[in-house]
Amino acid sequence: MGLAYTGLVVGFTSAIQFVPHGYLATSTSYANWLRVIGSAAGILSYSLILDNRLQGFILKDVAVPLAEAGVDPTLIPEVIQALTSGATTSPVLASIPLTTLGLAVAGLKSAFASTFKIAYYSTIAFGVPSMLLIALSKNFDHEMTPDVDVTLVEGFHIRPRPNASRGPISQQQSFNGT
């Protein structure tokens, strides 16, 4: 996920650097909007994958081994609920032998690992194109200068602060309007 997200962010940041400086604020706002929409889409897709795929893996990796180990089938949903909710003091867990409980915990770890593997593989769809776009993007080292484009409103002039140790600059201290 880190490569996919980093690829998208660097790609957007690189793209907004090529607009005329008068449109820089608009392009930056647009890039932030895209990040928010992308984050919402990512959270939605991850939660859907986790919700939908985890149940199947829990049945395969936890419920089936518990049933094969001889646990009463009516207790299996309660055991799974106790394990997934973190209710370690649940009486149903105390009624199961420790070796069987260890088997259930190992199955639960396997189910979560398999589910997250699918969720992380889904980010390849974003990461690979983003990294390719970054690798093929134009070099903009010449844009990285200490110069700042600033246009002051007519009639306003920057004056030095009277006492630099007083803290942040306020509008009244730094601008003198007519």
N, C-alpha and C positions, 0 to 999 in steps of 0.2 A: 504494500500500500504506500509505503514511503516513496519509492521510486515513481509510482504513478502520480501521486499528489505533487511531489517535487517537480516532476516533468511538466505537469500542467501549470503550476505556479510560475516556474521559470519561463515557460513558453508564453504565458500571458504577459508577464513582466517584460520579456524581450519584445513582444509585439507592440506594446504601448509606447516603447521608446522611439518608434519610428514615425510617430505622428508629429505634425507641426506643434511647436511649443504652446501655441495658443489653445490647442485642444488637449493638452496634457491632463488637465483636471478631469475632463469628460472621459478620456480613455482610461484613466486610473479608476474612476468611479465604475466604469463599465467592467473593468477587470475584477474589481471587488465584487460586483454583482455576479459575475460569472463564477467566482469562488464560492459565493454563498449558494448559488443554484447547484453547483457541482457538489458541494458538501451535502446539501439536502438529498441530492440524487444518490450519492455514495452511501449515506446513512440509510436511506430507504432500501437500496439494493442489498446492503449488508444485512440489515435486519430481516428482510424477506428471505434471504438465503439461510440465515441462522434459524429463523422460525420454521421454515419449510423442510429443510434438510436435516436439522438436528433430531426431529422426532423419528425419522426413519432410521437414523444411525443409532439412536437410543434403543429402539425396538430390537435392532439387529445385534448391537454390542452389549446391551444390558439385560433386556427382558428375556431374550432367548437363552443366554447363559444362566440366568437365574432359574428359569424353568427347567433347564437341563440339570441343574444342581439340586433340584428337588424342592425348591421354594414353592409354597402354596400359590397357585396362580391368582388368587384373590388378593394376595399381599403385594404382588409385583408392582401394581400402580402406586401403592402407598410407599413402597421402598424407593421407586424412581422419584416420586414427589419429594420425599425426605432428602434424598441425595442431591437433587437439583436445586432445592430451596435452601440447603445448608442447615437443615434441622437435624443436627447431629445427636440431639437428645431425644429424638422421636422414639417412642416405645417399639415401633415396628422394626427399627434397626437393631434394637437390643434382642429381638426374638430370632435374629438370623445369625448363624455361625460366622465367626470372624473370617474364615477362609472364603466363604461364599460372599461375604460383604466386601472383602478385598477384590474378589472377582468382579463384583458390580462396580466398584470404584475404578478399577482398571478399564472396564468396558466404557464407563462414563468418560474417562479421560480420552479413550480412543474415539468415542463419538464426537467429542468436542474438537479433537485434533482433525478428524476427517472433515467436519463441517467448516472449520476455519481454513482448511486447505482449499476447499472449493471457493470460499469467499475471497481468499487472496489470489487465486488463479483468475478470478473475474476481473481483477485490476489490470491484468495484462492488456486487456482491451483498451485501457487508457494509457498505460505506461509506455508501451512500445511505440505507438504513434507519437506520443509527446516527446520521447527521447530522440526519435528520428527527426522530428521537426527542429528540435534544439540543435542536433548535430549538423543539420543542413542550413541553419539560419545564418544570416549575414553577421559579420563581425561588426560590432558597434563600439569598439574601443575608442574611436575618435570622438564619440559622444560623451565619454566619461571624463569630463573636465571639471575643474573647480568653479567654472563660470556659472552664474545663476542668471536666468532670464527674469528680470523683475521690471514691471511697469508700474510706476507710482501714479496714483490718481493726481490729476493736475491740481496744484495748490497745496499738496502735502509734501513735506520735506522731512527727511530723517535727521534728527538731531541726537547728539550723544546723551546718554543718561547722565543725570547730575551725580549720582553716587552708584557706582557699579556693584557695591556690596549690599544693596537693598533688596535683592531678589529678582524675580522675573520682571521683564519689561511690561508695563501696562500700556494701553493704547494712548493714554494721556501723556505718558512720559516720552513715548517714542515718536509721536506724530504731532505736528503743529499745523492745523488746518486754518484756512481763511474763509 
